[in-house]
Amino acid sequence: MVTLGSTVLNVSDINRAAEFWKKALGYIAPGDPAFLRPASGEGPRLHLDESDRTHLDLWVEGEEALRTEVERLVSLGARRVDWPLPDDAAHVVLADTEGNLFCVCDVSG
């Protein structure tokens, strides 16, 4: 089953946004201000990005789980989105029934 791994938030200034969201959520950014996580290590993360659209990243473990969950989500009404991805991409871009983009990501690697 998929879990909500992170929300990718489009921002114009990663450092400014990171300072705000760290204080607002009590998150930390070990190593990179663009990748925030709960101090406890448990719960969804927040990824700040200056070029990507705001979307959810749903996480799975392994290639087989990725294929299975994408098929399950498509059967529920999601649709595949034609998105330029590298050949070795470990994620699939989908749209929900309202057209909102989200990714299903294999986080095992």
C-alpha positions in Angstrom: 0.0 0.0 0.0 1.2 3.5 -0.7 1.8 6.1 2.1 2.0 9.8 1.9 5.7 10.3 1.8 6.0 14.0 1.1 4.3 17.1 -0.3 6.3 18.9 -2.9 5.7 22.6 -2.6 6.5 25.1 -5.3 8.4 28.1 -3.8 10.3 31.1 -5.1 13.0 31.1 -2.4 13.9 27.8 -0.8 15.8 29.2 2.1 13.1 31.7 3.0 10.4 29.0 2.7 12.5 26.5 4.7 12.8 28.9 7.6 9.1 29.5 7.6 8.0 25.9 7.4 10.6 24.7 9.9 9.1 27.1 12.5 5.5 26.5 11.4 5.7 22.7 11.6 8.6 22.1 13.9 10.4 20.3 11.1 14.2 20.1 10.6 16.2 20.2 7.4 19.3 18.0 8.0 21.8 18.7 5.2 19.6 20.4 2.7 17.0 23.2 3.3 14.8 21.9 0.5 14.1 18.6 2.3 12.2 19.1 5.6 11.1 16.3 7.9 9.6 16.0 11.3 12.1 16.2 14.1 10.9 12.8 15.3 11.6 11.3 11.9 8.0 10.0 11.7 5.4 11.5 9.3 5.2 13.1 5.9 8.1 15.2 4.7 8.0 18.6 2.9 10.1 19.1 -0.2 10.6 22.7 -1.3 11.2 23.1 -5.1 11.6 26.2 -7.2 10.8 24.5 -10.5 8.4 21.7 -9.9 4.7 22.0 -9.5 3.0 21.5 -6.1 2.0 17.8 -5.7 2.0 14.8 -3.4 4.6 12.0 -3.5 3.2 8.7 -2.5 5.8 6.2 -1.4 6.2 2.4 -1.9 9.0 0.0 -1.4 10.2 -1.9 -4.5 9.5 -2.0 -8.2 6.8 -4.6 -7.9 5.0 -2.5 -5.3 5.3 0.5 -7.7 3.7 -1.4 -10.5 1.0 -2.8 -8.3 0.1 0.5 -6.7 0.0 2.4 -10.0 -2.3 -0.2 -11.5 -4.5 0.0 -8.3 -4.7 3.8 -8.4 -5.5 3.7 -12.2 -8.3 1.3 -11.4 -9.7 3.8 -8.9 -9.8 6.5 -11.5 -6.3 8.0 -11.7 -4.7 8.4 -15.1 -1.2 8.2 -16.3 0.4 11.6 -17.3 2.8 11.9 -20.1 5.8 13.5 -18.3 9.4 13.6 -19.4 11.2 11.2 -17.1 14.7 9.7 -17.2 15.0 6.1 -18.2 16.0 5.1 -14.7 13.2 7.0 -13.0 11.9 5.3 -9.9 8.5 7.0 -10.0 5.4 7.4 -12.1 3.4 10.6 -12.6 -0.4 10.3 -12.3 -3.3 12.6 -12.1 -6.2 12.1 -9.7 -9.9 12.3 -10.8 -9.7 16.1 -10.5 -6.6 16.4 -12.6 -4.2 17.1 -9.7 -0.8 15.6 -10.3 0.9 13.2 -7.9 3.8 10.8 -8.1 4.1 7.2 -6.9 7.8 6.8 -5.9 9.8 3.6 -5.2 11.9 4.7 -2.2 13.7 1.4 -1.7 16.7 2.4 -3.7 
